């Protein structure tokens, strides 16, 4: 899916390089420091976003596990407290639909 974008940026950088060589531009006066600072800032920002996403996923996993645990407990209680199999099934199917 990203292959066209990669080719687009490769062509763009090749055109810049050809123009710089053809026009004999001296690009050595530019420093790479701003790109390094942006890279460090971006990496810190992305690490915070990644940690926040993982925390949300972990919280959802814990909640899903608790829900499964409670549904199993409900199934055990239903089988011991309700004698009619049709009522048991109806109640558990409603819980499953939830």
N, C-alpha and C positions, 0 to 999 in steps of 0.2 A: 504494500500500500504506500510505502514512503519512497519507493524507488524513483518515481517521477520527480519528486522533490529533490532527491539526491542528485539526479542527473541535471536538474535545473540549476542547482547551486554550483555544480561542477562546471557547467557551461558558463555561468555568470562569472565565476572566478577565472576561468580560462580567458574570457573576453577582457577582463580587467588586466590580466597579466600581458596579453597581447598588446593592448593599448599602452600600457606602461612601458613595454619594451619598444614599441613602434614610435612613441612620442618621446622616448628617452627620459622618462620621469624618474626622479630620484626619490623613492619612497622610504629610504633609510632614515629620514629625519623623524619619522613617526615612531613613537614608543609603543611597546606592547603592554605597558603598565595599566592603562585604563581597562584593557580587556581582562587582565588578570584580576583587577579589583571587581569588575562586574562578575567575573566567573566565581570568585570567592563569595560574593554577596548572593549570587544566584544559588550556589551550592548550599549555603546556610539556610536560605529561604526554602529550598526544596527539601532539605532534611527535616525542617520543622513541619512542612506539609505532609511528608511521608510519615512522620511519627504520629501526627494527628489522625491521618487516615487509618493507620494501624490500630490506634487506640479505639477509634470508632468501630472498626471491624471486630476487635477483641471484645468490646462491650456487647455488640450484637451477638457474637458467638456465645457469650455467657448467658445472655437473655434467652437465646434459642434453646440452649441446654437446659435452663431452668424450666422453660415451657414444656419441653419434652418430658422432663422429670415429673412435673405436675400432672401432665396428661396420663403418664403411666400410673401415678398414684391414684388418679381418678378412675382409671380402668380397674385397678385392684379393688378400690372401695366399691365401685359399681357392681362388680361380680360378687362381692360378699354381702352387700346390703340390698340389692334388688334381685329378687328371685326370678322374675320373668325375663327370659332371654330376648324377647322382642323389645322390651323397654330398655334393657341393657344396651342392645345394639343401637337403638334410636338415640340414646343419650351419648354414646361414644361416637357415633357418626356425626352428631352435632358438634361435639368437641373437636373431632377431626376436621370438620369443615371450618371451624374457627381458626 
